[in-house]
Amino acid sequence: MKKQDLPQDESNLQSANMTEVLYVTDENDNYTTANSIGWDAKKAALEESMELIHERIEEARQNVANQKVSPIIYFMELNKMDFQVLSAYVGIWQWRVKRHGKPTIFKTLSQSVLKKYADAFGISVDELKNFDGK
């Protein structure tokens, strides 16, 4: 793509005061980089993926409210983590993190384990313990 043809359509990047660096060709057909604030196709893809993320967060919130899962699952989704990533952050085996996602197991967790999760999510232990999904 030629540098002068680089799309500068309004996108989510612009609202966050960000740009994306892309490789383009200059007037001498040499590769160089240029900044773009986005283009319509990318905007549509970003909006769709964000919509899916928000749906997953809402589903997790409802599952906490219905006591199907523990608050760990909600905050994991809210922070765009999966079990593997969360396991690495808290230093607990993945199978144990999955187990802690069950409400009955969550209620038995020690303060020190809850503190690890709270620190990973950037919240207090009280916020984690008292989140009821409502």
C-alpha positions, 0 to 999 in steps of 0.5 A: 500500500502506498503511503498516501493511500493509507486509510485514516478512518475514525476508529477505537484507536483514535478515541484512545489517542493511539495510532497503529504503525503499518508498513507502506511504500513511499514515492520511491517504492521503498518500504517505510512505516506510517501511522494510521488511526484505523480504517473501517474494516478494522473498526468493525472487527474490533467492535465485534470482538469487544461485543463478544468480550462484553457478552462473556463478562455479562454471562460470567456476572449472571453465573456468579449471581446464580451461584454457578461460578465463583467471583474469580470467573467474573474477574478473570473475564473482566480482566480478559484472562483465561485459566492459564494466564490467571494461573501464571499471575497467582502462582497456582496450578491451573487445575486448582484455579479451575477448582477455585472457580466453583462457589463451594470451593471459593468459600473455603479459600484462605485469606492468602489465596484470596489476596493472590487473586485480588492482587492479580485482578487489581481489587481488594480481598473484600471486593472479591469475597463480597462480589455477588454479581448483582 
